[in-house]
Amino acid sequence: MFEERAEKEDSTPSEELLHVVVFELSGEEFGVDIMQVSEIMPISKITRVPQAPECVKGLINLRGKIIVVIDLNRRLGFSPKESDSLSKIIIVEVKDTIIGMLVNSVTGVLKLPVSSVEPTPDMIKSKINAEYLIGVGKMGDRLLILLNLARVLGEEEIDELSQLSSSASSPSSEQLPEEHTENL
């Protein structure tokens, strides 16, 4: 689906590489460790959840499992974007909780030399909570903002999202046909 590219600049064969899934939010490129990503999927029917936190877009049914989807634009403080044909849901696992992250687009997978990751510049920290960031990967003239998913979603929020998924998966909701879950 995506071509894996290794950035060859300043890279030696023995150098440790960081594999990241690259996606776009608010005109910027972000990356997360590929080991946390289980799949990337097109937008499907997202069921809204009343009184959910603002960043929660809703719930999806992924092969019989109810997954909470968060709007990563909202979570990081960017303006929300209407979903389009490029929008994707990245399914990730954070502290044993499976979560969907709605992003504007996914551009691929990169092998990034660990030595090319630098501390996050103050200009970026002023726009995004510094706790959420691992650093910035430099790839030629491109900058890739690396996210720490465990911090983007704090422990309390992960527990809350896990409970939201669990309650949506209760036996009474599992008996409903998939096409009627939008009315929950």
N, C-alpha and C positions, 0 to 999 in steps of 0.2 A: 504494500500500500504506500508506504513512505520509503524513500531512499535514505539509507543510513549514510551519513557523511562524516568523515573524520577531518577535522581541520588540521592540515599538515604543517602550518606555520608553527615554528618553535616546538615541534613535537618530535620526540625520539621514540623508537620502538619500545624501549623499556619504561617509558613514562606512563604513570597511572592516568587512566582516562575516566572521566565522569560521563555516563550515558544519560542524556536528558531528552525528555519529550518537550518540544518547543511549540509554544502557542502564542497567540496575539490577544492582547487586551488593550483597549484604548490607544491604539497606535504603537504600542511597545511590545517587544518580544520578551517572553518569560519562559522559564524552563523549570521542570521538576524532575527529580530522579526517576528514571524509568523503572526502577525496582518497586516503586510505589504505584505504578500504573498497571491496571489489569487489562483495560481495553479503552478504545476510543470509538465512540459511536455517533451517528447522526442524531439530530434532535428527534425525540419521539414525543408522544403525548405526555405532557407534564401536568399532573393533577395538583391544583393549588391546595394549600393547607391553611385553614383559617387560623389566625392569631399566631402564625409562625414568625420567627425572627425575620427582619427585613431582607436579609441576604438569602433566605431559603426560597428558591423558585417553586419547589413543590416535590412531588414524588413521581417516580417512574416504576414500572413493573419490568424488571430485567430477568427474563426467563423464570418467572415465578417468584422472584425475590424483590421485595419493595426496597427501593434505594432513594435516599433523600438527595435532591439536586440543589446545590447552592449556586447562586449567580456570582462568579468570582469578580466581575466588575464591581458589583455592589459591595462585596466583602472587602475589597481593597480600596474602596472610597472613590471609584470612578463612576461616571455617569453610566447607567444601564443602557445596553444596546438592544434594539429589537433583534430577535433571532432571524437568521436568513439561511440560505443554502450552505454557507461556509461555517456556520456555527456548529460546534461539536460539544458533546458531553464526554469528559474524560473521567473514567471510573478509576478511583484511587482507593488505596487502603491506608488509613491513618489510625494508628493505635488500635488495630483489630476492628475498626469500623469502616465499612465500605460506603463511600460517598461519591456522588456525581458532581463534577464541577463544570458548569456551563461557561464556555469560552467563545470568543469571537471566531477563531479559526485555529486549526492545528497545522503547523508548517512542516513538521517532520521530527526526526530523531537525529541528534548529533552526538558524536564522541568528542568531548571537550577535554583537552589536557588540564589536569588539576592545577598545574602551574599558571594557567591563563586566568584563573579565578582570583579576583582582587576584592578587597573590602568595598562595600557599597559606598559610592560617593554621597556626600551630604545632600546634594541636590535631589537625589532619588529618595533618600531617607525623609526629606521634607514632604514628599508626596505620598509615601507609603510607610506605614509603621515599620520601623527598623527591625523590630522583633521578627517580622515575617520574612526577612531576607537573609540569605546565606552569603550572597556576594554578587558580583557582576562578572560574567565570563566574557573575555575579549576574544573575538574571532575576526581578525582582519579589521575591517571598518565597522563591524557589527558589535553591538553590546547586548548581552542576554542577561536579564535580571533573574537570578536563581531564587526560588521560593522554598522556604522551610514549611511544608504543609502542616507539621505538628504544631507550629506556632500560628499559622494563618487561622487555623481552627483550634482554639484553646481547649484544654481538657474538659472544661465545663460544657462547651459547645459540642464537642465530640460526643460526650455522654448524652446531651440533649438530643442530638441528631440520631444517635443510636436508639434512644427510647422512642423517638418519632417513627423510625423505621420499624421497630418492634411492634409498636401499637398499631401501625398500619398493616402489619402482617398477622394480626390476631385472627383466630379462627373465623370470626364473623365476617371479616373483610375478605378472607381467602375464598369463601364460598361464593362471592360475587363473581360473575363473568368478567373477564378482563376489560371488555369494552364498556362496562358500566361503572368501573372504578372512578371515572371522572366525576361522578355525582356524590362521592363520599365527602 
